[in-house]
Amino acid sequence: MSLKRSLVITMSLFMAMLLAACGSSTTTVSSSYGSNSTKAATTAPTTAPTSSSASAIVQTATATVKGQSKTILTDAQGKTLYYLTADTATKAACTGGCAQVWPPLLFTGSGAPTSSMPLSGKLTVQTDANGSQVEYNGHPLYTFSKDTAPGQTNGEGLFGKWFVCTPDLAVQNGESTNGGY
């Protein structure tokens, strides 16, 4: 009985922390990044990256997503990449505490970020509150701190806002998107 109660309490605390970290953010962009945001396909300020260097920072892999085998995008270490439906093509909604749970994929190289495989979409860099964040088809990319090994998709569908990024993700046109992969 005590073990069951401890598990319920632990899960409740985890969900409360996750909700707090992923709530809407009112963080403004620091003046060190200039205006609210700028698209950049060239060198950006150096920050601690999720993945780094001028080598391919986005890869593809096959993973099970909601019981189906899907081709997904991953970082250089094989961790699943996600997008947030609250993001727009010009602003990342996940910053501050949220970005600790959902680390942004950052770019420190020069030129444009690259993929190890040809992609149907476009990789770009968005300078925002997180730094030089990699985008795919205008969607800022993140990993999930609860994915501890390559191929895990534990963040899929969380809060109806977080979804696994696939190569066929539609282009973001400044509006938030709805739905998953």
DRENTI-298264 format. One line per 8 residues: number of its first residue (from 1); their letters; for each residue x, y, z of C-alpha. Coordinates in pm, whole numbers. Layout:
N
NUM> A> X Y Z  ... $
//
This chain:
181
1> MSLKRSLV> 0 0 0  283 240 89  467 167 -239  151 233 -439  93 565 -260  458 668 -312  431 596 -683  112 806 -715 $
9> ITMSLFMA> 272 1096 -526  592 1075 -733  400 1072 -1061  183 1364 -946  489 1570 -855  654 1488 -1189  345 1597 -1383  316 1919 -1178 $
17> MLLAACGS> 683 2004 -1247  640 1927 -1616  329 2143 -1639  505 2430 -1464  806 2404 -1694  593 2388 -2007  346 2660 -1926  329 2966 -2142 $
25> STTTVSSS> 638 3177 -2119  649 3551 -2084  1025 3566 -2115  1136 3842 -2348  1431 3826 -2577  1751 3962 -2429  1902 4267 -2590  2215 4065 -2664 $
33> YGSNSTKA> 2013 3891 -2935  1889 4213 -3094  1522 4242 -3184  1266 3975 -3101  1407 3736 -3357  1594 3716 -3680  1635 3436 -3927  1999 3353 -3973 $
41> ATTAPTTA> 2168 3116 -4211  2514 3230 -4106  2722 3238 -3791  2535 3313 -3469  2644 3371 -3106  2805 3067 -2945  2592 2901 -2676  2588 2560 -2511 $
49> PTSSSASA> 2445 2338 -2785  2239 2022 -2766  2440 1923 -3070  2730 2109 -3216  2983 2169 -3491  2956 2220 -3862  2902 1846 -3914  2551 1708 -3961 $
57> IVQTATAT> 2350 1797 -3655  2022 1643 -3775  1985 1278 -3864  1699 1047 -3944  1612 725 -3766  1328 477 -3743  1139 475 -3414  807 352 -3277 $
65> VKGQSKTI> 566 645 -3241  223 562 -3099  273 199 -3190  377 268 -3550  721 257 -3707  804 608 -3833  1104 788 -3980  1187 1068 -3738 $
73> LTDAQGKT> 1444 1345 -3706  1710 1312 -3435  2005 1513 -3310  2362 1397 -3373  2344 1170 -3066  2027 998 -3195  1787 1166 -2951  1441 1232 -3092 $
81> LYYLTADT> 1364 1587 -3206  1028 1746 -3121  836 2060 -3211  592 2261 -3000  261 2368 -3153  272 2699 -2959  589 2804 -3146  571 3024 -3453 $
89> ATKAACTG> 819 3064 -3736  953 3376 -3562  927 3295 -3189  1007 2998 -2966  742 2963 -2695  955 2724 -2486  1221 2923 -2301  1352 2947 -1945 $
97> GCAQVWPP> 1233 2659 -1725  1055 2494 -2017  1385 2481 -2210  1540 2286 -1920  1284 2006 -1970  1280 2050 -2350  1638 2150 -2444  1646 2342 -2773 $
105> LLFTGSGA> 1865 2211 -3056  2124 2487 -3090  2367 2557 -3372  2719 2689 -3324  2862 2625 -3669  2890 2858 -3962  2661 2855 -4263  2339 2658 -4237 $
113> PTSSMPLS> 2281 2347 -4027  2306 2020 -4219  2152 1676 -4215  2323 1342 -4260  2048 1246 -4507  1866 1450 -4772  1547 1598 -4624  1235 1713 -4806 $
121> GKLTVQTD> 1221 2021 -4581  1460 2302 -4495  1692 2341 -4195  1749 2701 -4081  1861 2885 -3768  1638 3119 -3566  1804 3354 -3318  1568 3375 -3021 $
129> ANGSQVEY> 1567 3368 -2640  1724 3020 -2650  2015 3124 -2872  2071 3006 -3228  1798 2744 -3243  1772 2501 -3534  1438 2495 -3715  1294 2246 -3958 $
137> NGHPLYTF> 1044 2398 -4202  1011 2692 -3962  950 2480 -3649  1206 2528 -3368  1346 2189 -3265  1389 2045 -2914  1490 1723 -2744  1307 1589 -2435 $
145> SKDTAPGQ> 1496 1542 -2110  1299 1223 -2030  1429 1055 -2349  1741 894 -2207  1844 685 -2508  1830 709 -2886  1496 612 -3039  1282 696 -2738 $
153> TNGEGLFG> 970 906 -2808  845 970 -2453  748 1330 -2534  511 1244 -2822  172 1409 -2772  249 1550 -2426  -12 1808 -2326  -141 1794 -2683 $
161> KWFVCTPD> 141 2038 -2773  462 1839 -2821  512 1614 -3122  788 1407 -3279  940 1580 -3581  926 1380 -3902  1081 1465 -4240  735 1541 -4383 $
169> LAVQNGES> 649 1808 -4122  455 2087 -4295  609 2433 -4335  538 2676 -4050  412 3007 -4187  418 3228 -3877  107 3066 -3734  108 2797 -3468 $
177> TNGGY> 22 2452 -3598  -210 2195 -3454  -180 1823 -3442  99 1575 -3438  334 1411 -3675 $
//
